[in-house]
C-alpha cells in the first residue's frame, strides 16, 4: 500500500492552506498513494494561539472538514487531515482533532490530541493549554486491511500511548506534527525511530517544515520509517510529498526474526 506524508509550511490564511493541501493531495494521488496525511495545524499557523478559536468548527461540519471530505472522495483515498480545531465543551477552548476520511469521503475516525505541548527555554515559549482542551482516548482505524494508530506531535514523547494502540498491534503509526526547530533538531528523528522499533511497525511522520509568516520556524523532516527503524524517505524543509510503502512482508519479517512484541511481560 503506497502512503505519503504531505509536508507544508502553513500560513495564517485558511484558504491558502486548503489550496496547498489540495495540490499536495492531488500530487500524491497521481503518484499512486492510497493513504496520505497532512501535518498538525495544516489549516492555520496563526499569529496568536487564540486564532484557532476563530476558525473552530462543530464536530462533523464546517468548511475545513467539508474540503477534506471532498478531497478524499475526489481522489478515492484515505485522508488523514493533520489537525483542525473542533469546538470543545469548555468555553474558550478547542480540541486539536485529527480526523480521517475514507475513499468515499465519509469520516472514519477522530482523535483528539491527548498531550498538550509546553516549552520555555528563555528564548521561545509555548503553552498549548492556553487554548486547547486535551483529549483522553487512543484511536486507531482500519484501512484496506491495515490497522492505523493516530497520534499528534507532542504525543510522540509518551510511549505508553503507542503501547495502548498496539492492542491489537498496529501496522502503521501516524504522527502529524508541528515540532519546533529547537526540539525537532534534538529529538524528532530519535523519538520516531524509537516508536517504530519498539512497536515493530511503520511510522508516517508529517511535519510543518520551514519559516512561517508568523515568525515561527518548524523542523519539518517528514519521513517514512520501517519496522526496523530505517528511514525510507525524508524531506527536510519546504512543501512536498514524501512517499513510502506500507509493507506487510517487511513487518512480518521483523516480527518473526525478533519477536519482541510476544516477549513483553509487563502490561503497561
C-alpha positions as CSV (number, residue, x, y, z in Angstrom):
1,X,0.0,0.0,0.0
2,X,1.5,3.3,-1.1
3,X,1.4,6.1,1.5
4,X,2.6,9.7,1.7
5,X,3.4,12.5,4.1
6,X,2.4,15.9,2.9
7,X,4.7,18.4,4.4
8,X,3.6,22.1,4.5
9,X,4.6,25.5,5.7
10,X,1.2,26.7,6.7
11,X,0.2,30.4,6.8
12,X,-2.3,32.5,8.8
13,X,-4.7,32.2,5.8
14,X,-7.0,29.2,5.9
15,X,-8.0,29.4,2.2
16,X,-4.4,29.4,1.0
17,X,-3.6,26.5,3.3
18,X,-6.5,24.5,1.9
19,X,-5.4,25.2,-1.6
20,X,-1.9,23.9,-0.8
21,X,-3.3,20.8,0.8
22,X,-5.5,20.1,-2.2
23,X,-2.5,20.4,-4.5
24,X,-0.3,18.1,-2.4
25,X,-3.1,15.5,-2.1
26,X,-3.5,15.6,-5.8
27,X,0.2,15.1,-6.4
28,X,0.3,12.1,-4.0
29,X,-2.8,10.6,-5.6
30,X,-1.3,10.9,-9.1
31,X,1.8,9.1,-7.8
32,X,-0.4,6.2,-6.6
33,X,-0.7,6.9,-2.9
34,X,-3.7,5.2,-1.2
35,X,-3.3,6.8,2.2
36,X,-2.0,10.4,2.7
37,X,-1.6,12.6,5.7
38,X,-1.3,16.3,6.3
39,X,0.6,17.9,9.2
40,X,-0.6,19.3,12.5
41,X,-2.2,22.8,12.2
42,X,-2.2,22.3,8.4
43,X,-5.2,24.7,8.1
44,X,-3.8,27.5,10.2
45,X,-0.5,28.6,11.6
46,X,-1.9,31.7,13.3
47,X,-0.2,34.8,14.6
48,X,-1.7,34.2,18.1
49,X,-2.8,31.0,19.8
50,X,-6.3,32.4,20.1
51,X,-6.6,32.5,16.2
52,X,-7.6,28.8,16.4
53,X,-10.8,29.8,18.2
54,X,-12.0,32.0,15.3
55,X,-11.9,29.1,12.8
56,X,-13.1,26.3,15.1
57,X,-15.8,24.1,13.6
58,X,-18.5,22.0,15.1
59,X,-17.8,18.2,15.1
60,X,-18.6,16.8,11.7
61,X,-19.4,20.0,9.8
62,X,-17.6,23.1,8.6
63,X,-15.7,24.3,5.5
64,X,-12.4,22.7,6.5
65,X,-14.0,19.3,7.2
66,X,-16.1,19.6,4.1
67,X,-13.0,20.3,2.0
68,X,-11.1,17.3,3.3
69,X,-14.0,15.0,2.8
70,X,-14.3,16.2,-0.8
71,X,-10.6,15.7,-1.4
72,X,-10.7,12.1,-0.1
73,X,-13.8,11.3,-2.3
74,X,-12.4,13.1,-5.4
75,X,-9.1,11.1,-5.3
76,X,-10.6,7.9,-3.8
77,X,-8.0,7.6,-1.0
78,X,-7.7,7.6,2.8
79,X,-7.0,11.1,4.0
80,X,-5.6,11.9,7.5
81,X,-6.4,15.6,7.9
82,X,-3.5,16.6,10.1
83,X,-5.3,18.5,12.8
84,X,-8.0,21.1,12.8
85,X,-9.7,23.0,15.7
86,X,-13.0,21.4,16.8
87,X,-15.1,23.3,19.3
88,X,-14.8,22.0,22.9
89,X,-17.3,21.8,25.7
90,X,-15.1,24.2,27.7
91,X,-15.6,27.9,26.8
92,X,-12.6,29.4,25.2
93,X,-11.1,26.1,24.3
94,X,-10.9,23.8,21.3
95,X,-9.8,20.2,20.6
96,X,-6.8,19.7,18.4
97,X,-8.5,17.0,16.3
98,X,-7.0,14.6,13.8
99,X,-9.8,13.4,11.6
100,X,-9.7,10.7,8.9
101,X,-11.8,10.3,5.8
102,X,-12.2,7.2,3.7
103,X,-12.1,6.9,-0.1
104,X,-15.9,7.6,-0.2
105,X,-15.5,10.9,1.7
106,X,-17.1,9.5,4.9
107,X,-15.3,10.2,8.2
108,X,-14.0,7.1,9.8
109,X,-12.0,8.3,12.8
110,X,-11.4,11.3,15.0
111,X,-8.5,11.5,17.5
112,X,-8.2,14.5,19.9
113,X,-4.6,15.2,20.9
114,X,-4.0,13.9,24.4
115,X,-0.7,15.5,25.4
116,X,-0.5,19.3,25.2
117,X,2.9,20.9,24.5
118,X,4.6,23.3,26.9
119,X,8.1,24.6,26.4
120,X,10.1,27.6,27.6
121,X,13.9,27.8,27.2
122,X,14.1,31.6,27.9
123,X,14.1,32.5,24.2
124,X,10.9,30.8,23.0
125,X,7.8,29.7,24.9
126,X,4.7,27.7,24.1
127,X,1.8,26.5,26.1
128,X,-1.0,24.8,24.2
129,X,-3.2,24.5,27.2
130,X,-4.0,28.2,26.9
131,X,-6.5,27.4,24.1
132,X,-6.6,23.6,23.8
133,X,-8.6,21.1,25.7
134,X,-6.9,17.7,25.9
135,X,-8.4,14.5,24.6
136,X,-8.3,11.3,26.6
137,X,-8.8,8.3,24.3
138,X,-6.4,6.5,21.9
139,X,-7.8,5.9,18.4
140,X,-7.0,3.5,15.6
141,X,-8.8,2.6,12.4
142,X,-8.7,0.0,9.7
143,X,-7.7,0.9,6.1
144,X,-7.7,-1.8,3.5
145,X,-6.7,-4.5,6.0
146,X,-4.1,-2.3,7.8
147,X,-4.6,-1.1,11.4
148,X,-3.5,2.5,11.7
149,X,-2.9,4.3,15.0
150,X,-3.3,8.0,15.4
151,X,-1.2,10.4,17.5
152,X,-0.2,14.1,17.3
153,X,3.1,15.9,17.7
154,X,3.9,16.1,21.5
155,X,2.2,12.6,21.9
156,X,5.4,11.3,20.4
157,X,7.2,11.7,23.8
158,X,4.8,9.3,25.6
159,X,5.4,5.7,24.6
160,X,2.5,4.5,26.8
161,X,0.1,5.9,24.2
162,X,1.6,3.8,21.5
163,X,1.6,0.7,23.7
164,X,-2.1,1.3,24.1
165,X,-2.5,1.5,20.4
166,X,-0.8,-1.9,20.0
167,X,-3.7,-4.0,21.3
168,X,-4.1,-5.4,18.8
169,X,-0.8,-4.4,17.0
170,X,-0.9,-1.6,14.5
171,X,0.7,-1.8,11.1
172,X,1.2,2.0,10.8
173,X,1.6,4.7,13.4
174,X,0.8,8.2,12.1
175,X,2.3,11.4,13.6
176,X,1.1,14.8,12.2
177,X,3.3,17.4,13.9
178,X,4.5,21.0,14.1
179,X,7.7,20.4,16.0
180,X,9.6,23.5,16.8
181,X,13.0,23.8,15.2
182,X,14.7,23.6,18.6
183,X,13.0,20.4,19.8
184,X,12.9,18.8,16.4
185,X,16.6,19.2,15.8
186,X,17.2,17.5,19.2
187,X,14.6,14.7,19.4
188,X,12.3,14.3,16.3
189,X,14.0,11.5,14.4
190,X,15.3,9.9,17.6
191,X,11.8,9.5,19.0
192,X,10.2,8.5,15.7
193,X,12.6,5.7,15.1
194,X,12.2,4.5,18.7
195,X,8.5,4.3,18.3
196,X,9.0,2.3,15.1
197,X,11.5,-0.1,16.7
198,X,9.7,-0.7,20.0
199,X,6.3,-1.3,18.2
200,X,7.8,-3.1,15.2
201,X,5.6,-1.2,12.7
202,X,5.8,1.5,10.1
203,X,5.7,5.2,11.1
204,X,4.4,8.0,8.9
205,X,5.6,11.3,10.3
206,X,4.2,14.5,8.8
207,X,5.7,17.9,9.8
208,X,5.3,21.5,9.3
209,X,8.7,22.4,7.8
210,X,10.1,25.9,7.4
211,X,9.8,29.6,8.4
212,X,6.2,30.6,8.7
213,X,4.7,34.1,8.1
214,X,4.0,34.4,11.9
215,X,7.8,34.1,12.5
216,X,7.8,30.6,13.9
217,X,10.2,28.1,12.4
218,X,9.3,24.4,12.4
219,X,11.6,21.5,12.0
220,X,9.9,19.6,9.1
221,X,11.9,16.4,8.2
222,X,8.7,14.5,7.3
223,X,9.6,10.8,6.9
224,X,8.6,7.2,6.4
225,X,10.2,4.7,8.8
226,X,10.1,0.9,8.5
227,X,9.6,-1.5,11.4
228,X,13.4,-2.0,11.8
229,X,13.7,1.8,12.4
230,X,15.2,2.6,9.0
231,X,14.3,5.9,7.4
232,X,13.0,5.0,4.0
233,X,12.2,8.6,2.8
234,X,12.5,12.1,4.2
235,X,12.2,15.8,3.2
236,X,14.0,18.3,5.4
237,X,12.1,21.6,4.8
238,X,9.6,23.1,2.4
239,X,6.3,21.8,0.9
240,X,6.4,18.4,-0.6
241,X,5.2,14.8,-0.9
242,X,7.2,12.2,1.0
243,X,6.3,8.8,-0.5
244,X,6.6,5.4,1.2
245,X,5.3,1.8,1.1
246,X,3.3,0.1,3.9
247,X,4.7,-3.5,3.6
248,X,3.1,-6.4,5.5
249,X,6.0,-8.5,4.3
250,X,8.6,-6.3,5.9
251,X,6.5,-6.0,9.1
252,X,6.2,-9.8,9.4
253,X,9.9,-10.4,8.7
254,X,10.9,-8.0,11.5
255,X,8.4,-9.5,14.0
256,X,9.4,-13.1,13.1
257,X,13.2,-12.5,13.3
258,X,12.9,-10.6,16.6
259,X,9.6,-11.4,18.3
260,X,9.8,-8.6,20.9
261,X,6.1,-7.9,21.0
262,X,5.5,-11.5,22.1
263,X,8.2,-11.2,24.7
264,X,6.5,-8.4,26.6
265,X,5.9,-9.4,30.3
266,X,4.6,-6.1,31.8
267,X,1.1,-4.9,31.0
268,X,2.0,-1.3,30.6
